[in-house]
Amino acid sequence: MKVNGFGFKTIEIAVMMGCLIACDTPSTLLFNDVPTYCISSECGSVKITGTTLVSDNITLFFTGDFVINIDSLKMRFNNIPIENVDMIHRNKLLKEVNKMIEIEECDTISLIIRNTYPLKYGKCSFAEIIPSSFILCNGTPIITKLIKIKKH
């Protein structure tokens, strides 16, 4: 039997897709229990925010002059090193551009973490940004403390 030219199978699939989409809503990520984590240095400041939906998306907003060493980013998910992070700068995947990026004035970098199990799948899951030479101010790392990331 057909309804308005569509078979029941088509309607069933559309209803199922609608239910799946409705159940999957974006959530804010917390960085050391705050939605916007700020790091200040003599070079300027970095604000870190994020959301989770299909993947965990972290945005770093820079005001000042910094050097980003993309090979030095160290993260882990539930204490397991994260290997699959896409870094986007000015709509370009950084791994395809170069290894060092100079930030001047105001700029942003997005980190897209393609986890097997994103933070949204369980309140006990967490990610961490580990202190490293990922963001440098005059040759000195500015991330000196562990930054714990969890779903709000």
ABEGO torsion letter per residue (X at the ends): XBBGGBBAAAAAAAAAAAAAAAABBBBBBBBGGBABBBBBBAAEBBBBBBBBBABBBBBBBBBEBBBBBAAABBBBBGGBBBABBBBBBGGBBAAABBABBBBBEBBBBBBBBBBABBAABEAABBBBBBBBAABBBGGBBABABBBBBBBX
